[in-house]
Amino acid sequence: MIRELRRRHRFAAFGLVLLLPPAYALALAARAPFPVAAGSLASPLGESSPAAAMGRVSLSARVTVARDRDGARVVELDSRGLGAQPDALVYWSARAPAGESLPRDVFFLGALPLDGVRAYRLPAPARAGGGSVLVFSVAWQRLVLSQSLEAEGAP
């Protein structure tokens, strides 16, 4: 009885040695191709993002600049009605952005609430000068919104 089981086991092992390598090579050849240069999660999934549909939108109607009790400049952003911006972070930069990525000289202000109003205290270099308020989507890895701020002495 043991001799018969050993014979079957030997035959099965020999069959696996012959069949598994070609089966593995066929499985590798039949798999889907790897996406080469996907810009965001939306393109491999075949979905269009709300940010791509609306492009970079001006926040002029949604931005208020004021001073707090200490004399620091405060920017208030109203994100109601903008649509969902996944993982949106707010930054301030001394200069306007040149593309869809963040400039090197940005200051982190905080996270943008999904549907609400939030005030951000601008850093010391922004107290007298202008600059830009930038909203960057971490999920889409691009600038979603930008607004340039006027200098204090500008008309």
Beta strands, then each sheet from edge to edge (+ up, - down):
strand 1: 57-58
strand 2: 63-67
strand 3: 73-78
strand 4: 88-93
strand 5: 106-111
strand 6: 117-121
strand 7: 131-137
strand 8: 142-149
sheet 1: 1+ 8+ 7- 4+ 5-
sheet 2: 2+ 3- 6+
end
